Amino acid sequence: QVQLVESGGGLVQPGGSLRLSCAASGFSFSRYAMSWFRRAPGKEREWVARITSTGGSTQYADSVKGRFTISRDNAKNTAYLQMNNLKPEDAAMYYCNANNYWGLGTQVTVSV
């Protein structure tokens, strides 16, 4: 059974940091690119970042470039999203995606 399980969300003040994890199982994780998306209340789902299967190349949305870093550990079947200098507009439910599968998401709240 394919599973993607996000974790690491929470409440953080503006300027703070969080590290999200996406643990994968049930498929050959190392064969697939991984992406992070987010959806804020009342807004469309937004692509955030992508990493190739080997981790050799990454891409970011302009809104997070320079603040977020996507990475992966294929030995652990896990992808990560390091989020620094968080802003209120980063608040959203964050989802990982691979092989056309989605996790249930982890909530990020940015507030004083």
C-alpha angles and dihedrals in degrees: 000000000000114000135175114186121188123201141161101072123133147122118312135167121245109280092029131118139236134180117214123200131201115198114198131199139163098046141056097279095184092060096062139069115238128217137189121215133178138201124198121199110281094007136101121260110272128206111233111176144342135203127193122241094264095039090241096124134035135185132194140194112250090243092065103028111129093017105059128055125194120203141158142208108207092188088062096036088233136128126198140203115201109199119194133177091020118202130202089252089061090068108117146107107284122212134186122217134195135154089004091300127122135204124223093253139238123247122238118193121186113192142129 
